[in-house]
């Protein structure tokens, strides 16, 4: 997840968000992987300690902004963010699976605990949307989508969303259809979605909307106005009369034009409308082919471990070029006259390699439309 989405989780101001972006840029330039929360916390401490040295190249890194970022990360950690941001990362390609008969698989993200932190939950959903956009190849106008994604409680996605982020979301929603992905936003009222997003949603399924106050009546009229009218009935009136199992539906026709709204019955699902029992849920998880992939956390070497090892190095330049010294055995075996030359050669080669690796990695890291690594290494 990149700085744009993390800034929303941490509720940072524009200036603080800019400092977070600088932290990511420094990490990219120095080849320091940010894989979990402790990596980002270590990076914030490092940039705070070396703010004066980094100012010339990256701009001002104020202690106040670093403090705000650290407080936000601490609060996120208290909400079990360390589990959310650890490895292995969720691979969105795991959603596109079939069974032995070739039928598709329904994937359900159990977000009951994640929903207790609405901002974390919604930002995670935005990350999923971004990953789907970045990872799937262009498919053009396919007969049917490869994957259909349903966002429940979609109004949370756009609550207190900065304009810049909203524009990015609209961009993804507009372009994701070309990847063969269908996106459905599920919410209590269609007016909960911003107009630019609502305008991109061609297929509409509306259940009953009740009007108990003048504001409710206005919302019903506004929702009815987003549908292509049917001369056979008053859409706004019918919308308040719908019973359980009834919907107003409008789909795109073969030419991509919205059809007139129709009143229809929903075919009842052949399933149980009740949550799984704890035993049933445990059985489903135990039988999942992906259980072995996600059941254990991985903690590989990244920014936290590297910065901890190099704690004795005081400047950013030295951190980039620091080279391992010859071992004691090597120094004893070498003659006094040759020791200096060999050390210089090893040190120079290692420093050159470190600089080259850092520069190449910085060039290779490509962040997507919502700021996360796009996978195009």
N, C-alpha and C positions, 0 to 999 in steps of 0.2 A: 504494500500500500504506500502510495507516494505522499508528499507533503500537502497536496491539495485536499485530499480526503482526511488525512490525520489532523489538519488544522480545524476541520469541522468537528471531529470527535473531541479535540482538546479545547474547543470554544475559544480559539485564539483571535486576537484582533488582526487587522491587515498587516501592521508592522511586525507583530509576533509571528504571523504566518510567513512573512518574508525571511525572518531569521531562521525559521524551521527549514525553509527552502535552501538557505545557505548551508545549513547543517548537512542536508542531503547532498548538496553539490560538493562540499569538502570531502565527505565520505566517498563519493563517486570518484573524485580526482585522486584520492589517496588509496583507492582499491580496498576500502574498508566496508565489508558487507554488513548491511543493517537487516538482520533477520528476525530479531525479537526485541522486546521492550528494553532489556538490559543493554542491548547494543546502542539503542537510541539514547538511553540515559547516559551511557559512557561517552557518547559522541557530544552530548550537550555539555557534560563536565569538561571534556577536552577543549571544546570551542570556547567555553567560558573562561578557562584558565589561560588560553592563548589568544584571547580576543584582540589584543594589541598587535600581535604578530600577523594575524589573519586579516586585519582591517584593510591594509593596503590593497590586497588582491580581491577580497570578497565584500568589502563594505563594513559598516559599523555593526558590531554584534554587542548589543547592550546587555549588561548584567540583569536588568529588569526583565527583558524578553526571555533570556535564558532561564531566569527564575520562574516565569510563568509557564514555560514549556515543561520544566522539571516538575512543577506542582501538578500540571495536567497529566503528565505521565504517571506520577505517583497515584493520583486519583483513579486513573485507568487501570493501574495495577491492582488497586483495591477491588475493582469490579471484575477481577479475573481476566484482565486483558492480557496477562502473560500467557494464558492458555490460548486465547484467540490468535495472538500474533506469533506463536511458536511454529516450529516445523514439525511434521511435514505440512506444507501449505496445501490448501484445497485445490485440487486439479479439476478445473471445470470440464475437461474432456471426459472425466469419469461419469458425467451426467448422460453422455451419449453411449449407452450400452444397450444390448439386446440379450434376450434369453436364448436358450437352446433352440427355440422355435423361430427365432428371428423377430420376435415381438419387442417393442420398445419397453423401457423400464420407467416407472414413475418414481422420481426421487423426492423425498420429503425432508426438508431442513427443519429439524425439531428445534425451534427457537424459543421455547417456553422460558428458559432462563435468560437467554440473550435479550428477550423482549423487556426484561426488567431494567435494562439500560438502553432506552429508545434511541439515543444518539449513536451509540455503538452499533446497535442492530441495523439502523437505517444506513449508516455509512458502510457497514459490511455488505448490505444488499447493493449499494452503489458500486462497491468494489467488484461484486459478482457480475454486475451488468458490464462494467468496464472490461473485466477479464473475458467475458463472452465475446465482446466486440473485438478485443485484441487477438485472442487465440484462434478464433474460427476464420478459415480462409474465405475469400469472396466466392459466392455461389450464384449470384445473379438472381433471376426471377424463377425460383424453383416451384414445382407443382405443389409440393407440401413441405413445410419446414422440417429441418433436421432436429430441431429442439424447440419446445415451447416453454416459456418461463412465466410463472405466475407470481407476482409480488403482492402478498397480502398486506393489509394496513398500509396501502401505498401513500396515503396522505402524509405519513411520517417522513417519507423520502424528501418531501419538499417543504417541510416545516422549518422555518428559520434558515432556509438555504441561501447562501450568498448568491448574488446575481451571476458572478463569474462561473460558479459551480453549476447553477441552473442552466446556463448557456451550454456548458459542456455536456450536461445530461441530455438536453434537447438534441445536440449534435449526434450523440450516440443513438438515441431513439430513432432519429431520422435515417441513420445509415445502417443500423443493425439488421434491417430486413434483407439487405443485400448479402448478408452472411448466412441466410437461410434460417434465421432465428425469429420466432414470434414472441413478442413480449405483451403480457396482459397485466394491467394494473387493477387490483381489486381494492375498492374503497367504499365507504358508506355513501359518499356523494361525489358525482363526477366533477363538481366544481372545486373539489379539494385539490385537483391537479392544475398546474399552471396552463394557461391558454396555449402556449407554444407546444407543450407536450400533448394536451388534449387534441389539438389539431392534427397530430400525427397518428392518432388511433382510429383506424378505419372501421374495425369491427366493434360493435357496442352491444352489450347485454345489460339491460336495466331491470332491476327488481323494483318493488314498490318503494316510493318515497312518500312519506307522510308530511302533511303541512298543518302544524298546530299553531304556528305563529306567522305574522306577516313576513318575517325573514325566511321561514321555511317555504312559504308560498312563492316568494321571489326565487328561491333556489330551485324549486320544482319547475318553474317557468323557464329558468335559465338552462336547466338540464334538458328540458323538452326542446328548447331552441337549438340544441346541438345535433338533433336528429332530423333526418330528411322527413318532412311531414307526409302523412298518409291522409288523402282526402276522406277516407272512410270513417275517421274518428279524430277526436281532439286529443293529441298526444299528452298534453299537460294534465287533462282531466283523468285519462286512463291511467297515467302514472301513479296517481294517488289511490286508484281503485284496485290495483293488482292484488291477487290473493296469493297464498303460498303455492309455489310451483308455477306461477305465471310470470312472464317476462315480456318486455318490449325488446325487440332485436332488430339490428340493422347491420348488414354485412356488405362487403365490397363485391360488386358483380365481376363478370369476366373481364370487363374493360377497366376495372379499378375504380368505378364510380360507386358511391354509397347507395344502397338500395333504400326504398321507402321503408319506414319503420313498420314492423308487423307485431301483432299481439300473438304470443305463442305459449305453449305449455312446455315445461322442461321435463324431459324423460327422466324418471327417478333413477338415481344411481343404485347399482346392485352392490351395496356395501352397507356397513354398519355405521350409523351416525353417532359414534361414541368413541372416546379415546381408548387406546390400547391399555390393557392392564399392565402393571410393571413386569409380570412374568412374560406376557406376550411381547412386550417391547424388547426385553432382554433376549428373547428367542430370535426375534427378527435381526437384532444387531449381531448376535452370535453367528447367524447364518449368512450374513452379508459377505460377498466375495471381497469387499474393500476393507473389512475389519482389520486385516493384518497390515494394511497400508497406513491407517490412521490411528490405530490403538495405542501406539507408543510414540512419545515425543522424541525428537532428535535435537541435540545441542552441539552443532559443529562449530569449528573455529570461525569467529567472525569479529566484528569491531570490538566487542567487549574484551575478548581474550587477547587480541592483538594489542590494544591500547594498554591492557594490564601488564603485558610482557614488556612493553616499551615505556613503562612509567618513568624510568630514569632519564628518558630523552626529553629535552625541554622545548625544542623548537619544532615547528611544522616541517621545516626543511630537513632537519636531522631525522625526523620521523620517517620521511619519505626515503631518505638515502642511507639510513642506518644499515650497516652490514654486519653479519656475524663474524666474530674474531676467530682466528685459528685456535684450535684446542691446545691444551697444555702439552699433550703428547707431540703434536706437530712442532711446537716451539722448541722442545727439547731435541727433537731429531734434526732440526735445521741448524746449520752453522750460523754463527753470529753475522757473517758477511751476507749470507743469503736470506736470513730471516726477514730483513726489512723489505727486500725486493719481492719475495713471495707474498708477504702480508699486503704490500701495496697492490700487487696484481689481483689477489683474491678480493680485497676490499673494493678496488676499483670496478672489477667485474660484477661483484654483487650489487654495488651501488647502481651501476649502469642498468643491470637487470631489474632492480627494484623500480627505478625510474621508468624504464620501458614498460614494465608490467602495469604500473599505475596509470601511465598515459594511455596504453592500449585499452585497459579496462574502462577508463573514463570515456574513451571514444566509443566503446562497444555497448555501454549501458544506454538503452533507449527507453525513455518513459512514454507511456501511452497518453491518450487523450485526458484521462483523469489522474495522471501522475504516477501510476504504478508501472513497474517494469513490464514492458510489452512482450518479453519473451523473444524478441528478435535480436539475439545476442550477436 
